[in-house]
């Protein structure tokens, strides 16, 4: 089985999170390249589905756009981390227990790509008045 060298793994993360081209392989010059990635919250692992699978349903919830730039994501040593706080809309009704986050390509719906899924280190109980937030560097994606 072949593996991915560390340098190329970092290049892949820079392409996805910072829109940096990989010479002679991939670029960001499409007719309408993504300018944002979208972070979503989930009540269970969405890995076998899409970004809507087990997505949070509390009243007021919505995915959060994070720029595909070095000001939105920090990439180094085969890891990407949010360079800005990711603040979700406040809960105005209903409840959810959040256990996962995902990063995808659409602001709503399930037609975009589900790029990465991560389990939270501790579940988050969301109810009326709670504003879920991921602090800077709290969301970490590792490319191996």
N, C-alpha and C positions, 0 to 999 in steps of 0.2 A: 504494500500500500504506500502510495506516495503522499508526502505531506507538503504543506505550504511553508516556504522559507519566511522567517520573521520579517524581512524587509518587504516582501510582497504582501504579507498580511497587513502590515501598516499602510502600504499603498492602497489596498482595498478599502480600508477604513477611511483614508483621506479622500478617496474618490466618493464614497457614499456620504460621509458626514461633512466634508469641507469642499466638495465639488472640484477637487484637484485631479487633473487628468493623469492617466498612466500612459506614458509615451508609447505610441504605436499599438496600444491595446484598447484603451477606453478613454473617452473624453466627455466633456460636459457641454458640447457644442450642438446638441440636438436642437430641433426647432423650438422646443419649449421645455428646457431642462427644469427640474424641480428646484425651487428656491428654498423650500422648507421641507423638513421631515415632521411627522406628526406623532406625538407621544399620547398613548391611550392608557387607561387604567382598566384592570380586569379583576373579576371575582374568582377566576380559576384560570388554569393554564390554557391560553388560546393557540398553542403551537400546532395543533392538528386542524385548525380552521383558518380564519382570517382575522382581520383586526376587529371585527364586530363580535367574534366568538367570546362569550362570557364578559363582554364589555360592561363597564359600570353603567347603571341605569338611574342613578339618583337624579332628582329634578334639578336642572341647571347644569348637569354634566356636559362637557364637550372636550374633544381632543385639543391638545395645545401644539401650536406650530413653533418649531425651533429652526432657526436659519441654518442652512447648509453652508456654514462658513466657520472660520476659526473663532469667531466671536460667539457662535452658537454651540460649537462642540470643540473640545480639545482632543487631539489625537497624538498619541505617542506610545511607544513600547507596545504596540499591538492592542491598545485599548483606546476607546473613545468614551469621553465623559461629557456630560452637559456642562457647558461653560457659563450658563445662566441658570437662575432658579426657574424651575418649570412649575408654574402656579396654575392649577385647574380652577374652573369656576366653583364658587361656593355652593354647597348643597342647600337647596331651598325646600326640600321635601324628600321623603323616602329615606331608605338606608341601604348601604352596601358595605361589605367587608372586602376591602381591596387586598389582593395577594400577589398580583402580577402587574407588570407594565409591558407595553410593547412600543415599538417604533415602526412606523409604516409610511406609506406614500400618499395617503388621502386624508383630507380633513374630516370626512364623514363617509359612511357606507363601507362596503366590503370589496369594492372593485380594485383597490390598490394592492400593492405588495406588502405583506407582513414581513418586515426585514429582520427584526430581532425581538426576542421575548426574554424577560428577566423576572425572576421571583424576588419579591421584596424580602428583606431580612426580617421584618416583622409585619404582620398584617395591620391594616389601617381601617378602623371602624369609622365610617362616614355617616353622619346624620345631620339634621338641620343645623345650619350655621357653621359647619366644618368646611374649611377650604384646604383641600389636599395640595401639598407642595413637595417637590423634590428639590432639595437644596443644591447648590452648585457642587458638581462632582459626585452627586448621589446616584446617578444613573450611569452604570459602567457597562460597556459592551466590550467583550474580548474576542478578537479574531485570531484563531489558531490555524 
